[in-house]
Amino acid sequence: MKRLRLTLLLALALSPLAHAAPEAVALQPVRYAPAVTGNQKLIKECDVSSKIQGRTAERLQQLGLLSKIGATGGTPALQITIESVEGRAGGAFSGPKTVQLKLELSRGETLIRSGSITRKGIGKGIAGLRGSCGTMDGVAGEVADDVANWLSPGIVPKDK
């Protein structure tokens, strides 16, 4: 009987740890890889890094996963690097727009984990039309959800 009580007490004591909220991160400025590939015109005109930075910071803040932007001060740092931006400029009729990102989560000089995300978007909006930059903004919003799920699997439902 004592063993059963001890087991129950231990289980109750440890149960909050199993459901502990993920640690918030310090989002570093989104950067381009030195050899970023893709459509340079689309990258410049749509300011892809700013779209991804803004939408990701907003989403992580909503979910309680953002501690700050920039300096870490011991907080895990999330670095997003844009490796590729594909798609023709010219709006909804020019086809899909795709971004490929590398994610790195580190604490100090220690890499905790890394991964990659590839996200493709097509023109949507009024009558299915929006410009290239509007499409990239939609892709950035989907990337923000992908990053949140990468940090904390399942935090953003697939059918949101």
Rosetta silent file (secondary structure, phi, psi, omega in degrees, C-alpha in Angstrom):
SEQUENCE: MKRLRLTLLLALALSPLAHAAPEAVALQPVRYAPAVTGNQKLIKECDVSSKIQGRTAERLQQLGLLSKIGATGGTPALQITIESVEGRAGGAFSGPKTVQLKLELSRGETLIRSGSITRKGIGKGIAGLRGSCGTMDGVAGEVADDVANWLSPGIVPKDK
SCORE:     score description
SCORE:     0.000 S_00000001
   1 L     0.000  -41.520  178.481    0.000    0.000    0.000 S_00000001
   2 H   -62.107  -38.795 -179.687    2.847    2.378    0.845 S_00000001
   3 H   -64.229  -39.883  178.938    4.431    1.647   -2.525 S_00000001
   4 H   -64.929  -43.856  178.413    1.165    2.492   -4.339 S_00000001
   5 H   -62.942  -42.468  179.394    0.850    5.797   -2.455 S_00000001
   6 H   -63.115  -41.770  178.661    4.455    6.671   -3.205 S_00000001
   7 H   -63.685  -43.957  178.327    3.947    5.873   -6.887 S_00000001
   8 H   -63.740  -43.030  178.402    0.805    8.031   -7.025 S_00000001
   9 H   -62.966  -41.638  178.126    2.515   10.932   -5.271 S_00000001
  10 H   -64.283  -43.036  178.749    5.468   10.723   -7.636 S_00000001
  11 H   -62.994  -42.443  178.524    3.170   10.614  -10.660 S_00000001
  12 H   -66.454  -38.197 -179.598    1.233   13.650   -9.424 S_00000001
  13 H   -67.495  -36.218 -176.734    4.417   15.560   -8.706 S_00000001
  14 H   -89.487  -14.295 -175.977    5.871   14.899  -12.151 S_00000001
  15 H   -61.014  -36.758  176.592    2.687   15.349  -14.202 S_00000001
  16 H   -62.958  -29.793  178.986    3.055   19.142  -14.558 S_00000001
  17 H   -67.615  -32.529 -179.572    6.487   18.564  -16.075 S_00000001
  18 H   -69.420  -28.071 -178.156    5.025   16.387  -18.788 S_00000001
  19 L  -111.732   20.395 -178.601    2.664   19.175  -19.848 S_00000001
  20 L   -63.270  144.061  178.717    4.980   22.115  -19.240 S_00000001
  21 L   -65.504  146.459  178.174    4.702   24.931  -21.725 S_00000001
  22 L   -65.129  152.035 -179.225    7.504   25.116  -24.268 S_00000001
  23 L   -72.091  135.055  177.806   10.253   27.602  -23.510 S_00000001
  24 L   -68.874  153.890 -175.922    9.877   30.949  -25.264 S_00000001
  25 E  -118.067  160.568  171.371   12.592   31.916  -27.739 S_00000001
  26 E   -97.320  111.366 -179.277   14.458   35.042  -28.755 S_00000001
  27 E   -77.998  119.254  177.907   13.708   35.504  -32.458 S_00000001
  28 L   -83.372  156.482  178.475   16.794   36.681  -34.290 S_00000001
  29 L   -56.523  131.258  178.289   16.471   38.894  -37.385 S_00000001
  30 L   -63.818  135.652 -178.129   15.559   36.761  -40.400 S_00000001
  31 E  -128.677  165.137  175.479   18.482   36.660  -42.799 S_00000001
  32 E   -96.570  142.424  173.524   19.256   35.469  -46.289 S_00000001
  33 E   -63.016  149.557  179.558   21.740   32.668  -46.885 S_00000001
  34 E   -55.469  -32.446 -179.334   24.935   33.932  -48.531 S_00000001
  35 E  -113.938   44.566 -179.515   24.020   31.979  -51.662 S_00000001
  36 E   -56.623  136.379 -179.021   20.242   32.520  -51.573 S_00000001
  37 E  -109.982  162.945  175.082   18.698   31.226  -54.790 S_00000001
  38 E   119.737 -158.405 -174.408   15.584   32.197  -56.641 S_00000001
  39 L   -85.328  102.324 -177.794   13.941   35.265  -57.994 S_00000001
  40 H   -63.599  -33.375  178.368   15.947   38.284  -56.788 S_00000001
  41 H   -63.932  -44.767  178.040   13.291   40.689  -58.054 S_00000001
  42 H   -62.972  -41.490  179.295   10.628   38.954  -55.960 S_00000001
  43 H   -58.998  -47.236 -176.699   12.955   38.952  -52.923 S_00000001
  44 H   -74.252  -49.395 -176.099   13.562   42.709  -53.170 S_00000001
  45 H   -63.028  -37.848 -175.512   10.106   43.903  -54.244 S_00000001
  46 H   -94.955   -5.757  179.762    8.251   41.873  -51.647 S_00000001
  47 L    48.149   58.656 -172.015   10.826   42.270  -48.828 S_00000001
  48 H   -56.770  -41.589 -177.905   10.451   38.577  -48.031 S_00000001
  49 H   -63.667  -39.334  178.835   12.645   38.591  -44.908 S_00000001
  50 H   -66.987  -38.223  178.258   10.573   41.372  -43.300 S_00000001
  51 H   -62.928  -46.315 -179.167    7.321   39.560  -44.087 S_00000001
  52 H   -66.572  -42.614  178.281    8.587   36.337  -42.518 S_00000001
  53 H   -59.196  -50.571 -176.426   10.069   38.180  -39.507 S_00000001
  54 H   -64.846  -47.402 -177.651    6.875   40.133  -38.833 S_00000001
  55 H   -68.181  -37.238  179.803    4.402   37.305  -39.293 S_00000001
  56 H   -68.864  -45.157  178.786    6.546   34.855  -37.280 S_00000001
  57 H   -60.212  -43.313  179.831    7.060   37.291  -34.384 S_00000001
  58 H   -61.461  -45.007 -177.489    3.321   38.035  -34.326 S_00000001
  59 H   -68.957  -44.285  179.549    2.355   34.346  -34.295 S_00000001
  60 H   -63.836  -36.675  177.080    4.927   33.323  -31.684 S_00000001
  61 H   -63.054  -44.905  179.187    3.795   36.238  -29.476 S_00000001
  62 H   -58.742  -35.609 -175.378    0.151   35.104  -29.761 S_00000001
  63 L   -93.335    1.364  179.918    1.120   31.593  -28.687 S_00000001
  64 L    74.612   22.097 -178.608    3.412   32.659  -25.832 S_00000001
  65 L  -101.942    0.023 -177.734    6.505   31.334  -27.609 S_00000001
  66 E  -110.775  120.698  176.816    8.300   34.683  -28.068 S_00000001
  67 E   -92.123  -39.013  179.420   10.355   36.105  -25.227 S_00000001
  68 E  -169.905  172.389  176.186   11.986   38.891  -27.208 S_00000001
  69 E  -113.306  129.691  177.329   13.448   39.860  -30.547 S_00000001
  70 L   101.431 -131.950 -173.661   17.210   40.108  -30.877 S_00000001
  71 L   -49.686  141.346 -172.283   19.659   39.623  -28.004 S_00000001
  72 L   -92.394  -44.881 -178.344   19.184   36.361  -26.166 S_00000001
  73 L    56.968   38.865  179.437   20.557   36.811  -22.640 S_00000001
  74 L    94.200  -13.462  177.001   20.450   33.048  -22.033 S_00000001
  75 L   -75.862  143.606  175.768   17.105   32.521  -23.786 S_00000001
  76 L   -57.469  135.948 -178.260   17.158   29.993  -26.649 S_00000001
  77 E  -101.874  132.189  175.868   17.741   31.851  -29.914 S_00000001
  78 E  -106.518  119.180  177.327   15.789   31.022  -33.069 S_00000001
  79 E  -109.947  124.355  175.661   17.551   31.887  -36.309 S_00000001
  80 E  -109.009  125.754  179.142   15.589   31.694  -39.563 S_00000001
  81 E  -119.773  125.958  178.318   17.641   31.747  -42.754 S_00000001
  82 E   -82.884  119.646 -179.425   16.014   32.088  -46.163 S_00000001
  83 E   -98.409  -28.198 -177.210   17.725   29.696  -48.560 S_00000001
  84 E  -156.826  140.921  172.904   15.463   30.033  -51.585 S_00000001
  85 E  -131.832  110.323 -176.254   12.588   32.158  -52.886 S_00000001
  86 E  -113.223  147.948  176.795   11.069   30.760  -56.053 S_00000001
  87 L   137.549  150.912  178.474    8.315   32.085  -58.244 S_00000001
  88 L   -88.354  140.981  173.064    7.804   34.537  -61.005 S_00000001
  89 L   -72.137  158.752  177.911    6.810   38.086  -60.207 S_00000001
  90 L   127.164    8.215  173.470    3.637   39.250  -61.873 S_00000001
  91 L    94.261 -163.938 -172.983    0.816   38.374  -59.552 S_00000001
  92 H   -64.635  -29.066 -176.095   -1.591   35.510  -59.160 S_00000001
  93 H   -82.923   -2.548 -177.433   -1.392   34.426  -62.776 S_00000001
  94 H   -93.224    6.182  175.576    2.379   33.902  -62.662 S_00000001
  95 L    99.210 -178.476 -175.894    2.171   30.687  -60.649 S_00000001
  96 L   -70.852  158.642  175.203    3.014   29.621  -57.111 S_00000001
  97 E  -117.372  134.913 -175.697    5.573   31.258  -54.846 S_00000001
  98 E  -131.001  137.476  172.664    7.795   29.027  -52.703 S_00000001
  99 E  -121.347  143.602  175.016   10.200   29.738  -49.844 S_00000001
 100 E  -122.588  127.278 -174.420   12.719   27.354  -48.353 S_00000001
 101 E  -124.404  150.465  171.397   14.015   28.119  -44.865 S_00000001
 102 E  -111.066  133.531  179.277   16.591   26.743  -42.492 S_00000001
 103 E  -114.376  135.696  176.338   15.764   26.899  -38.763 S_00000001
 104 E  -135.511  125.976  176.816   18.338   26.766  -35.991 S_00000001
 105 E  -111.378  122.546 -177.256   17.567   26.824  -32.290 S_00000001
 106 E  -139.880  159.843  173.248   20.581   27.421  -30.067 S_00000001
 107 E  -126.224  112.622 -174.251   21.545   28.470  -26.578 S_00000001
 108 L    64.185 -128.523  179.637   24.788   30.389  -26.618 S_00000001
 109 L   -92.189   -0.053 -175.678   27.150   28.538  -28.932 S_00000001
 110 E   -95.380  120.246  176.259   25.318   25.203  -28.528 S_00000001
 111 E   -76.195  121.080 -179.767   22.988   24.125  -31.311 S_00000001
 112 E   -85.550  -43.277 -179.405   19.908   22.563  -29.722 S_00000001
 113 E  -166.487  156.527  176.645   18.182   21.574  -32.928 S_00000001
 114 E  -141.808  160.525 -179.991   17.908   22.440  -36.611 S_00000001
 115 E  -168.880 -176.225  178.212   15.449   21.793  -39.402 S_00000001
 116 E  -140.997  155.296  178.488   14.025   23.137  -42.601 S_00000001
 117 E  -133.601  134.232  170.985   10.663   24.291  -43.893 S_00000001
 118 E  -122.428  127.484 -177.726    9.489   24.582  -47.464 S_00000001
 119 E  -133.098  132.989  179.955    6.196   26.367  -48.037 S_00000001
 120 E  -116.824  140.211  177.616    4.371   27.015  -51.307 S_00000001
 121 E  -135.448  153.521  175.751    1.515   29.444  -51.826 S_00000001
 122 L  -123.293  160.729  179.659   -0.745   30.445  -54.656 S_00000001
 123 L   -60.135  130.426  176.164   -2.728   33.630  -55.223 S_00000001
 124 L  -130.546 -158.973  177.224   -5.940   33.693  -53.202 S_00000001
 125 L    98.991 -151.987 -176.958   -8.127   36.535  -52.032 S_00000001
 126 H   -61.473  120.314 -179.829  -10.883   38.280  -53.979 S_00000001
 127 H    54.920   26.825  177.833  -11.917   35.964  -56.811 S_00000001
 128 H    78.163   13.627 -176.075   -8.710   33.983  -56.183 S_00000001
 129 L  -118.319  138.169  166.095   -6.483   36.900  -57.137 S_00000001
 130 L  -162.933  157.189 -175.843   -3.779   38.811  -55.317 S_00000001
 131 L   -70.159  177.438 -179.933   -0.393   40.064  -56.372 S_00000001
 132 H   -58.805  -44.996 -178.289    2.974   38.429  -55.916 S_00000001
 133 H   -70.181  -33.539  174.416    3.695   40.262  -52.668 S_00000001
 134 H   -64.450  -39.895  176.548    0.223   39.440  -51.332 S_00000001
 135 H   -63.929  -42.751  178.874    0.896   35.803  -52.112 S_00000001
 136 H   -64.709  -33.685  176.758    4.270   36.026  -50.320 S_00000001
 137 H   -65.068  -40.085  176.048    2.530   37.565  -47.306 S_00000001
 138 H   -63.726  -40.758  177.359    0.187   34.565  -47.226 S_00000001
 139 H   -62.913  -41.477  179.404    3.182   32.225  -47.469 S_00000001
 140 H   -61.350  -38.305  176.710    4.835   34.126  -44.582 S_00000001
 141 H   -64.542  -39.560  177.484    1.722   33.560  -42.448 S_00000001
 142 H   -69.548  -36.868  175.972    1.817   29.837  -43.172 S_00000001
 143 H   -61.191  -40.874  179.554    5.548   29.779  -42.414 S_00000001
 144 H   -58.109  -42.723  176.926    4.797   31.401  -39.028 S_00000001
 145 H   -65.777  -40.266  178.728    2.457   28.505  -38.187 S_00000001
 146 H   -62.049  -42.384  179.253    5.060   26.001  -39.409 S_00000001
 147 H   -64.032  -43.696  178.384    7.731   27.584  -37.191 S_00000001
 148 H   -59.752  -43.389  178.943    5.390   27.502  -34.168 S_00000001
 149 H   -69.614  -28.591  176.614    4.676   23.808  -34.797 S_00000001
 150 H   -68.330  -40.119  178.890    8.394   23.147  -35.239 S_00000001
 151 H   -72.284  -39.070 -176.552    9.051   24.690  -31.825 S_00000001
 152 L  -142.116   88.573 -174.354    6.059   23.028  -30.153 S_00000001
 153 L   -50.193  129.602  175.938    4.480   20.230  -32.226 S_00000001
 154 L    87.359   -0.649 -177.265    0.710   20.500  -32.481 S_00000001
 155 L   -67.628  -29.808  175.799    0.389   24.017  -31.023 S_00000001
 156 L  -112.765  114.688 -179.540   -1.253   25.240  -34.251 S_00000001
 157 L   -60.010  145.832 -179.650   -3.923   22.832  -35.497 S_00000001
 158 L   -63.529  -32.268 -175.724   -3.548   21.718  -39.123 S_00000001
 159 L  -103.883   36.076 -176.393   -7.160   22.686  -39.918 S_00000001
 160 L   -55.361    0.000    0.000   -7.080   26.122  -38.244 S_00000001
